[in-house]
């Protein structure tokens, strides 16, 4: 139970303020979801050392960490929970499987589907499911089923489900999730594609799934049989980490990269700009979609401020075994920021020019489109051929195809 002597507001007031903010921001768009957020006491699902103010902030709450200090369980940010509830198209009486427990989100789902609905929440960690069970019981949701199970197997006992909502980062779509989904069901899943995680709303189309919506997001990674973590390489001690999420790039010998960022660099700027506070997340996925060794840089803002990446947590980078070029950005004035590239190593010049060319291509052909067509093909099915740019992410159970089309063509 969250609470602190330093709280400046009651839990009822804090909850009302949060819901009002979510409504004003357009995150909550239905009376059913609004009612759920107003009724479920989020603070009763949070750890004891989290204040009421922090509990009802529009931010994630870490509920458990592993031995390495990395989060293994959390309560997702309210804005994202609200959007996932809308994406699942829940209705009264629906049957829902939540993969990745904690209790709070399951309670929200239970409110939306009502007394005639069925909610099952599973997690691989018995500590997490025990805490979820206790919190759900104490807050009036004993009818929500909670089980300790591996995400890869789903929960066949209560299938089929009208919606499967995954609240951990997945890199693959296990067959059980599709098998346990009703014919017209919806799968909402944060899927990692070459390092870029998007919360996809997936529906069936003949022999595969298609994404009808996509949201940039971040979740704790999946554990158990479906775990598939990215490869991390230290480039400047703990100050800079290179994250790689595809076998072709992982096969490169990066021994020479450990000192590359300590050498001289070149910097070049494109003609492409963006207004302040404007999303350009499709640029990241576009850069990841290229047939070129690719990774993402995680940079310590305090200890490696000289690198100036566009994104300090996951900055797109093009690679060779001895050179690296990454996306950067600078403020021109109050109305515009300019995209650029910074390169290190003996092949920095061609890498930097290639990155600038890709930025220009994105701006010219893909920036003002709805985004790429994303489809997931279970094993035994293959994406149809296309003459459009495409990233194919092959995993153990499925293949994801991210196809970039212009306004004049579709995948």
Number of C-alpha atoms within 10 A of each C-alpha: 16 18 20 13 7 9 14 12 11 12 21 14 13 20 24 16 15 21 23 15 16 19 15 11 11 12 20 25 15 11 9 20 24 19 15 21 26 17 15 21 20 25 22 20 25 26 17 14 11 19 21 28 21 18 27 25 17 16 14 18 20 17 17 15 12 9 7 6 8 12 16 19 24 21 24 22 18 24 20 20 21 23 17 23 20 17 21 20 14 23 15 15 16 20 25 28 29 26 26 30 29 30 31 24 27 27 28 26 31 27 21 24 21 17 12 10 19 21 24 25 29 27 28 20 18 13 13 22 22 18 17 26 21 14 22 24 14 12 16 11 19 14 15 20 16 22 19 18 19 19 25 20 14 25 23 14 8 15 17 20 27 24 27 27 27 25 28 25 24 26 30 25 23 21 15 14 24 22 14 22 23 17 13 11 22 25 25 24 25 28 25 25 24 23 23 21 21 21 26 24 22 24 23 19 12 7 11 20 20 19 20 13 17 22 15 14 16 20 24 18 21 25 20 13 12 19 15 18 17 18 16 16 19 15 22 18 10 13 15 22 22 23 24 21 22 19 12 12 19 18 10 13 11 17 12 13 22 17 14 20 17 13 8 11 17 13 16 15 17 16 11 16 18 16 14 12 8 9 9 11 13 18 20 19 21 24 21 22 21 14 12 13 20 27 30 27 25 22 24 15 16 8 12 15 12 8 18 16 25 18 17 17 15 19 19 29 27 24 25 21 16 19 20 26 28 27 26 21 19 15 14 11 10 8 10 16 18 17 21 24 25 26 28 25 24 15 16 24 19 12 24 26 20 15 24 22 13 16 23 17 14 19 15 12 13 19 18 12 12 14 20 23 18 22 24 27 19 22 16 9 12 15 16 7 8 12 9 13 15 21 22 18 19 19 17 13 15 21 22 26 24 23 21 25 21 17 10 5 8 12 20
